[in-house]
Amino acid sequence: MELLFNEQDLIDSVCVFTARRENVRPEQVEVDLEFNPSFGFAASALVYGRTLRLNEQDVIDAVAVYLQDYHQFVPNSLLINLSFSEKERFTASIQVRNDY
């Protein structure tokens, strides 16, 4: 099975991930996704006036945590690929392996 995330799904994932780490509600987190061809994906999360930096692996982990917490997926069964294009902006393709 394949799931497709749009930019808002990715932002929601980073909000949930950051909220869990910082012990706040997801609504209290503001997220800005970033892509640099040389450095890959990243995100900035603003929590109570403090900016937290998330690297590409953190964004991938955020998608896995979101799917685990809200849809009961097993994180180890997910293969998550982030992508960026001018037209579609930030997206993710998530392959769900059934061997778990």
N, C-alpha and C positions, 0 to 999 in steps of 0.2 A: 504494500500500500504506500502511496505517496501523498503527503500533505504539502500544501503550498501556503506560505505566509507572505502577506504583503507588508508594507512598511509599518502600518499601524499595529499589526500582530507582533512585529519585532519590538516596537516601542513598548507595547504592553508586557512583553516577555521580560525586557530589561527592567521595567518598573517593578514587576513582581520579584525578580531576582534581587534587585537592589533593596527593596523593602524588606525582604527576608533577612538579608545581611545586616541591615541597619536597624532592624526592629521598629519599622514604621509601616504605615499603610501604603499600598501602591499608589493611591491618589496623591500622596505627599511627595512623589518623585517626579521630576521633570527630566526628560531624556532627549538627547540630541545624538542621532546616529551619524557616523563619519566613515568615509572611505577614501583612502589614498592608494593609488596604484602601487606605490613603492612599499607601503607599510601594511596594507590590508584594511580590515574593518576595525572599528573601535566605537566607543560610545562614551558620552559624558552624561553623568547623572547628577542632578542638583537636588540635594536633600538638606533642608533647613539652612540654606545659604552656603553650604559646603559642596564643592564639586568633586565628584569621584570619577576616576578614569577607569574604563573597562576595556580590556584588549579583545582581540578577535575570539580567543578561547572563552573569555567571559561571556561574550554575546552568544556563542554557541551553547555554553552551559545554561545561559538564561532561557533559551528556547526549550532545552531539555527539562529544566525545572518547571517552567510554565506548563508544559505538556504533562508532566508528572502530577503537579499539584491540581490542575484544573480538569484534566482529562484522563487521569490514571494510566498514562503510558509508562512503560519501563524505560528509564533513560538509557540504559545500556543497549537497548534494541533500536536506538535512533541513529541514523546517519544524517547529519545536518550540514547542508552546503549553503553558504551565504553568497549572494550575488548583488551586483549593482549595475544599473544601466540608467542612462539619462531619461529614457522613456518610462520605465517601470520603477525607477528609484531603487530602494532597498527591498529585496525579497529573500526568501529562504525556501529551499526544497528539502523536505524531510522524508527520508526513506525509513519505513518501519519494517524491521526484520521480524519475521515470525518465529525464529528459532529460539526465542527466549521464553 
